[in-house]
Amino acid sequence: MPPHETFDVAVIGGGPCGATAARELARQGRKVLLLDRAGRIKPCGGAIPPRLIRDFDIPDELLVARVTAARIVSPKDRHVDMPIDGGYVGMVDREVFDEWLRMRAAQDGAERRTGTFETFARDSDGTAMIGYRIRNEQELRLVRARAVIGADGALSAVARQAMPEVETVPYVFAYHEIVRAPRQDSQLFDGKRCDVYYRGELSPDFYGWIFPHGETASIGTGSACKGFSLRGAVGALRQCAGLGELETIRREGAPIPLRPLSRWDNGRDVVLAGDAAGIVAPASGEGIYYAMAGGDITAQAVGRFLDTGNPRELATARKRFMKLHGSVFRVLGMMQRFWYANDDRRERFVSICRDRDVQQLTWDAYMNKELVRAKPMAHMRIFFKNIAHLTGLARV
């Protein structure tokens, strides 16, 4: 038999993380395989902040909407509007956006193949051997790779086979329905506003959302509670928002990780990235920016591993990512555990969002992807307001 084709890197999974990692490695001059399943669209609100658009050169034509405000809705149906002063959040259709990222990676030199990853093994010399199958074909195709990036989602098959000792990613399950957007804006739906519903009936531990996508809209929710009906909750959300009669275009569901894994690599030649590594922001569930930032960081770590042969370089992917974003993840994790615990706390959380200091710092952190430290007095005011709500001294 002829020898199997050998790549410098096999990237398993072609979402924003995998496509970004494949592109970066191809631009380094590496021989890169980008393996992705066809036809899968992840349920996602589709929001991308200005920093992502800037850092990753996202063209305007991919933005299906520009959001200039958010509306937070409490369990008692109290509304808090949070305008974005002088800016906007871009909205993308994941079906189009992800495909564009894969095409760009291929244009920059990655070899793109459509197939399903099935097996991880070792060749006689110890090199990683990837087995994948093309749809409607019996034959299992095999390639070798000096390094492997598992960017294949929260239930990563790469992790299960290549790193069975690594803990399982804790996750919520997200579900949304893409509907035909109303032709005209109203009090209940605005094509330039994201609506976020904090109600136990819509999610006992997360939130429900209505995000505009131009001609369509994403209506969804998520929960880690077994037995909770996500489809029923989305139906209830559509009815209370006056969107129950709109045409449903498609329905999608997928697990969304809750926290980063404590280890991302196998100490040899495999490293996890994106949802497979657990890098989705707690509380908000935001993942596109962190997936692409993580993909870029992972590609740089893999590049150093290929240059030096030192497997310790793979561990620097997690170390660098957590140095840049770990504080944000810890703060958001604490917020989710406390404020999402019951409807009384959700009501108080929405009340806090009325505060202009909270709104300004929230948008600053979201748009720039870092905690804002330049306004100590605002932080101090927020601290005491939080204490007042935590102790029940503040009126809701």
C-alpha positions, -999 to +999 in steps of 0.1 A: +000+000+000+013+035-007+022+056+023-005+078+038-004+115+031+012+134+060+002+169+071+019+192+095-015+199+112-049+183+110-076+206+122-108+187+131-138+210+129-144+240+107-163+264+128-149+298+137-122+284+159-110+256+135-112+278+104-092+305+122-065+281+134-062+265+100-059+299+083-032+311+107-012+279+103-015+279+065-002+315+065+028+303+085+036+280+055+024+248+072+007+219+053-028+220+069-058+198+066-091+214+076-117+186+081-153+196+086-187+180+085-211+195+060-246+207+068-243+214+105-253+249+117-247+257+154-276+274+173-262+309+180-275+344+184-248+354+159-235+386+177-199+397+170-183+426+187-163+454+170-130+439+183-137+407+164-146+426+132-114+446+135-090+419+146-101+393+120-109+416+091-146+407+088-161+424+057-193+445+060-213+423+037-213+395+062-232+416+087-269+409+083-278+435+110-262+462+132-275+462+167-274+495+186-292+485+218-302+456+241-334+452+260-333+432+292-367+418+303-373+407+339-395+379+353-422+405+361-420+419+325-401+450+334-380+463+306-345+479+307-331+494+275-293+495+272-283+517+242-248+515+227-234+550+226-218+556+193-213+520+182-229+488+172-227+450+175-226+431+143-250+402+137-241+373+114-258+343+099-237+314+111-244+293+080-229+320+058-203+333+083-188+299+090-186+289+054-169+322+045-143+315+072-136+280+058-133+294+023-109+321+035-087+294+052-086+274+020-077+305-001-048+311+023-035+276+018-053+251+040-065+220+023-102+217+030-120+184+030-156+176+039-160+145+060-167+131+095-138+124+119-141+088+131-108+074+145-076+085+161-046+061+161-008+059+158+012+049+128+042+025+133+065+055+139+041+071+165+027+098+142-010+106+148-033+089+123-066+104+115-095+084+101-124+101+085-153+091+062-169+110+034-207+108+033-221+079+013-187+063+011-178+030+027-141+035+027-124+050+058-098+075+046-065+079+066-040+107+069-011+113+092-005+145+111+024+158+132-001+178+153-038+176+157-062+204+168-096+192+181-120+220+173-150+197+170-174+210+196-183+205+233-188+167+228-154+165+210-148+131+194-111+140+192-110+145+230-128+112+237-103+093+216-070+111+219-074+125+254-097+101+273-082+111+307-094+148+303-125+157+322-158+161+303-169+196+294-198+207+315-224+223+292-259+237+288-280+226+258-290+255+235-319+255+211-332+282+188-356+287+159-348+309+129-379+327+119-389+351+092-385+386+108-415+409+110-417+434+081-421+463+105-405+471+139-427+474+169-424+477+207-420+439+209-394+435+181-368+459+167-344+450+140-316+470+157-321+456+192-313+423+210-338+412+235-327+391+265-353+375+288-344+365+323-373+343+334-372+309+351-401+296+329-379+303+298-347+289+314-341+279+350-304+286+348-297+306+316-318+330+296-340+334+265-331+356+235-345+373+204-318+385+181-324+402+148-307+388+117-320+412+090-346+393+071-347+366+099-344+364+136-330+339+161-353+330+190-337+307+215-329+295+250-306+271+269-305+251+300-284+224+318-315+211+336-324+176+324-361+173+314-366+211+308-384+215+275-363+240+254-387+237+225-416+245+248-398+274+263-390+289+228-427+285+219-436+304+250-411+331+243-424+335+208-460+339+221-451+365+248-431+385+222-459+384+196-438+363+172-457+330+174-472+332+140-440+340+121-427+314+096-401+290+111-373+285+086-351+260+106-346+246+141-311+239+156-298+226+189-263+219+204-244+217+237-227+249+248-198+245+273-199+262+307-163+267+316-128+261+302-112+227+308-083+226+332-061+209+305-063+213+267-034+191+254-022+155+256+014+165+263+024+150+229+008+163+197-030+169+203-046+202+216-082+211+220-096+245+210-129+264+209-160+246+224-139+214+227-117+233+252-147+249+269-141+285+259-176+300+258-182+329+281-203+320+312-235+340+318-237+353+283-229+321+263-209+343+239-185+321+219-177+334+184-150+360+195-135+336+221-135+308+195-116+328+170-092+344+195-086+309+209-081+295+174-055+321+167-037+315+200-038+277+195-023+280+160+006+300+173+013+274+200+011+246+175+034+265+152+060+268+180+056+230+187+063+222+150+094+244+150+109+231+182+095+196+186+088+205+223+053+193+233+053+218+262+045+245+237+010+231+232+002+239+269+009+276+262-023+278+243-044+275+274-020+295+295-020+325+272-058+324+266-065+324+303-040+351+310-059+373+285-095+363+293-096+342+325-106+372+347-136+379+325-146+342+326-143+341+364-164+372+369-191+360+345-191+326+361-198+341+395-225+362+380-243+333+364-241+311+396-256+339+418-279+360+397-295+332+376-304+311+407-341+321+409-366+347+397-361+370+427-324+373+419-331+377+382-355+406+390-328+423+410-302+416+383-324+434+357-329+462+382-292+467+385-290+469+346-309+502+348-278+518+362-259+539+337-225+530+352-234+493+348-245+498+312-214+518+303-190+493+318-209+463+304-207+476+269-171+487+272-161+452+284-182+435+257-170+457+228-134+455+238-133+421+253-115+430+286-125+442+320-125+480+323-102+493+350-100+529+340-131+541+360-125+532+397-153+554+410-178+537+387-166+503+399-170+515+435-206+527+429-215+494+412-199+475+441-221+493+467-252+489+445-246+452+442-242+450+480-276+468+484-293+443+461-276+413+476-288+423+511-323+433+499-318+469+509-323+482+473-358+485+459-365+465+428 
